[in-house]
Amino acid sequence: MKPLPPQTAATTLAIVKTLYREALAQGAVDHSPAHGIRTATIIVKPRRFLTWEELDQKCFGKYTTQIKFLALHGLRWSEAVALKEDDIRDGRVYINKSIHGETKSRAGVRTVPLVSTFKKFPATRRPLRRVLAPYGITIHSLRHTYAYLLKTQGVHVTTAQRLLGHSDPKVTLAIYTQVLDSEIDDTGELLRAFIGNK
């Protein structure tokens, strides 16, 4: 039998331990068979994405317009493919549906400022996946490009949450806390300048 992925195993074990803890408290069982069991360590890898500056220098052939649109508006694939011309008006993109019907959550119904050209998306993800793959990124990575762009432009995390259509601000914050090595170097320069001015 194939083992569960570490995150799934940890969540499953936590539920089992909670159930047995309650059963012990109620006197329904004498001991917990889950006591002392540990799961594999969860290793969280930073998600790979391109900054807008990096993305803007790449050529994605006939899908460049669609890829830049995703990176500059933060739409999920399912939302972008459902867009129609009349969803774009008055300098905004109105997101109120997905390819599955409704948006992922109520927070998914939103408007974002229109900042680039809209061009109809292909019916499947495959063409975009194919042109993004050589750069080591996915369609979802483009949402991270958007979030990172908002962060670098000083957009507050609660505004970013709304623009990204996240129900939980912790999800937005997790993306906002992604830090590039260059930012660490920039911080060093800022602190050295600050100390030098004292």
C-alpha positions as CSV (number, residue, x, y, z in Angstrom):
1,M,0.0,0.0,0.0
2,K,1.3,3.5,-0.9
3,P,2.0,5.7,2.1
4,L,0.1,8.9,2.6
5,P,1.9,12.2,1.7
6,P,3.4,13.8,4.9
7,Q,0.8,16.6,5.1
8,T,-2.1,14.2,4.8
9,A,-0.6,11.7,7.2
10,A,0.0,14.5,9.8
11,T,-3.6,15.7,9.5
12,T,-5.0,12.2,9.7
13,L,-3.0,11.4,12.7
14,A,-4.0,14.6,14.4
15,I,-7.7,13.7,13.9
16,V,-7.2,10.2,15.2
17,K,-5.4,11.5,18.3
18,T,-8.2,14.0,18.9
19,L,-10.8,11.3,18.7
20,Y,-9.0,9.0,21.1
21,R,-8.3,11.9,23.5
22,E,-12.0,12.6,23.6
23,A,-12.8,8.8,24.0
24,L,-10.4,8.6,26.9
25,A,-12.0,11.7,28.6
26,Q,-15.4,10.1,28.2
27,G,-14.2,6.7,29.6
28,A,-15.1,4.9,26.3
29,V,-11.5,3.5,25.9
30,D,-8.6,2.6,28.3
31,H,-5.8,3.8,26.1
32,S,-5.0,5.5,22.8
33,P,-3.3,3.3,20.2
34,A,-2.3,6.6,18.5
35,H,-0.3,7.7,21.6
36,G,3.4,8.1,20.7
37,I,3.0,7.7,17.0
38,R,4.8,10.3,14.9
39,T,4.5,11.1,11.2
40,A,7.2,12.1,8.8
41,T,8.5,15.6,9.1
42,I,6.7,18.0,6.8
43,I,9.1,19.9,4.7
44,V,7.5,23.1,3.2
45,K,9.3,24.1,0.1
46,P,8.9,27.7,-1.1
47,R,6.8,27.8,-4.2
48,R,8.6,28.7,-7.3
49,F,7.4,31.8,-9.1
50,L,8.8,34.5,-11.3
51,T,8.7,38.2,-10.3
52,W,6.9,40.4,-12.8
53,E,10.3,41.8,-14.0
54,E,11.4,38.2,-14.8
55,L,8.1,37.2,-16.4
56,D,7.9,40.4,-18.5
57,Q,11.2,39.5,-20.2
58,K,10.1,36.0,-21.2
59,C,8.3,35.1,-24.5
60,F,5.5,32.6,-24.3
61,G,4.6,32.7,-28.0
62,K,0.9,33.1,-28.8
63,Y,0.0,32.8,-25.1
64,T,2.0,35.7,-23.9
65,T,-1.0,37.9,-23.5
66,Q,-3.0,35.4,-21.5
67,I,0.0,34.6,-19.2
68,K,0.7,38.3,-18.5
69,F,-3.0,38.8,-17.9
70,L,-3.0,36.1,-15.2
71,A,0.2,37.5,-13.6
72,L,-1.2,41.0,-13.5
73,H,-4.7,40.2,-12.3
74,G,-4.3,37.2,-10.0
75,L,-7.1,35.1,-11.4
76,R,-7.3,31.4,-10.9
77,W,-7.3,29.4,-14.1
78,S,-10.9,28.3,-13.6
79,E,-11.9,32.0,-13.2
80,A,-9.9,33.3,-16.2
81,V,-11.2,30.7,-18.7
82,A,-14.8,31.6,-17.7
83,L,-14.3,35.3,-18.4
84,K,-16.3,36.9,-21.2
85,E,-15.8,40.3,-22.8
86,D,-18.7,41.9,-20.8
87,D,-16.9,40.9,-17.6
88,I,-14.3,43.6,-18.4
89,R,-15.6,47.1,-18.2
90,D,-15.0,50.5,-16.6
91,G,-11.4,49.7,-16.0
92,R,-12.1,46.6,-14.0
93,V,-12.3,42.8,-14.3
94,Y,-15.5,41.4,-12.7
95,I,-14.9,37.9,-11.4
96,N,-18.2,36.2,-10.5
97,K,-18.0,32.7,-12.0
98,S,-15.6,29.9,-12.8
99,I,-15.5,27.1,-15.4
100,H,-17.2,25.0,-12.7
101,G,-20.1,27.5,-12.3
102,E,-19.5,29.3,-9.0
103,T,-16.2,30.7,-7.8
104,K,-14.1,28.7,-5.4
105,S,-15.7,30.6,-2.4
106,R,-17.8,33.7,-1.8
107,A,-14.6,35.7,-1.4
108,G,-13.8,34.7,-5.0
109,V,-16.5,37.0,-6.3
110,R,-14.6,40.3,-6.7
111,T,-13.3,42.9,-9.0
112,V,-9.7,43.7,-9.8
113,P,-8.3,46.7,-11.6
114,L,-7.8,46.1,-15.4
115,V,-4.1,46.7,-16.1
116,S,-3.4,44.7,-19.3
117,T,-5.1,43.4,-22.4
118,F,-7.6,40.6,-22.2
119,K,-7.5,37.8,-24.8
120,K,-9.7,34.7,-24.6
121,F,-8.1,31.7,-22.9
122,P,-7.7,28.3,-24.6
123,A,-10.3,25.7,-23.5
124,T,-7.7,23.6,-21.7
125,R,-4.7,24.3,-19.5
126,R,-2.3,22.2,-21.5
127,P,-1.0,25.0,-23.9
128,L,-0.2,27.3,-21.0
129,R,1.3,24.5,-19.0
130,R,3.5,23.6,-21.9
131,V,4.9,27.1,-22.4
132,L,5.4,27.7,-18.7
133,A,7.1,24.4,-17.9
134,P,10.6,25.3,-19.3
135,Y,10.7,28.1,-16.7
136,G,9.9,25.8,-13.9
137,I,6.6,27.4,-13.1
138,T,2.9,26.5,-13.2
139,I,-0.3,28.4,-14.0
140,H,-0.9,28.8,-10.3
141,S,2.6,30.3,-9.9
142,L,1.2,33.3,-11.7
143,R,-1.1,34.1,-8.7
144,H,2.1,34.2,-6.7
145,T,3.6,36.6,-9.2
146,Y,0.6,38.8,-8.7
147,A,0.7,38.6,-4.9
148,Y,4.4,39.4,-4.9
149,L,3.8,42.3,-7.2
150,L,1.1,43.7,-4.8
151,K,3.5,43.2,-1.9
152,T,6.4,45.0,-3.6
153,Q,4.1,47.9,-4.6
154,G,3.1,48.4,-0.9
155,V,-0.5,47.0,-1.2
156,H,-1.7,46.1,2.3
157,V,-2.3,42.4,2.9
158,T,-6.0,42.9,3.6
159,T,-6.4,44.6,0.2
160,A,-4.4,41.8,-1.4
161,Q,-6.6,39.2,0.3
162,R,-9.6,40.8,-1.4
163,L,-7.9,41.1,-4.8
164,L,-6.8,37.5,-4.7
165,G,-10.2,36.2,-3.6
166,H,-8.9,34.4,-0.5
167,S,-11.4,33.6,2.3
168,D,-8.7,33.2,4.9
169,P,-6.1,36.1,5.4
170,K,-3.6,33.5,6.6
171,V,-3.4,32.1,3.0
172,T,-2.6,35.6,1.7
173,L,-0.1,36.2,4.5
174,A,1.7,33.0,3.7
175,I,2.2,34.2,0.1
176,Y,3.1,37.7,1.3
177,T,5.9,36.3,3.6
178,Q,7.7,34.8,0.7
179,V,11.1,36.5,0.6
180,L,13.6,36.6,-2.2
181,D,17.3,36.5,-1.5
182,S,17.6,40.0,-3.0
183,E,15.2,41.3,-0.4
184,I,17.5,40.0,2.4
185,D,20.4,41.8,0.8
186,D,18.4,45.0,0.4
187,T,17.5,44.8,4.1
188,G,21.2,44.6,5.0
189,E,21.8,47.7,3.0
190,L,18.9,49.5,4.7
191,L,20.2,48.5,8.2
192,R,23.8,49.5,7.4
193,A,22.6,52.9,6.1
194,F,20.5,53.3,9.2
195,I,23.4,52.5,11.6
196,G,25.7,54.8,9.6
197,N,23.3,57.7,10.0
198,K,23.2,57.4,13.8
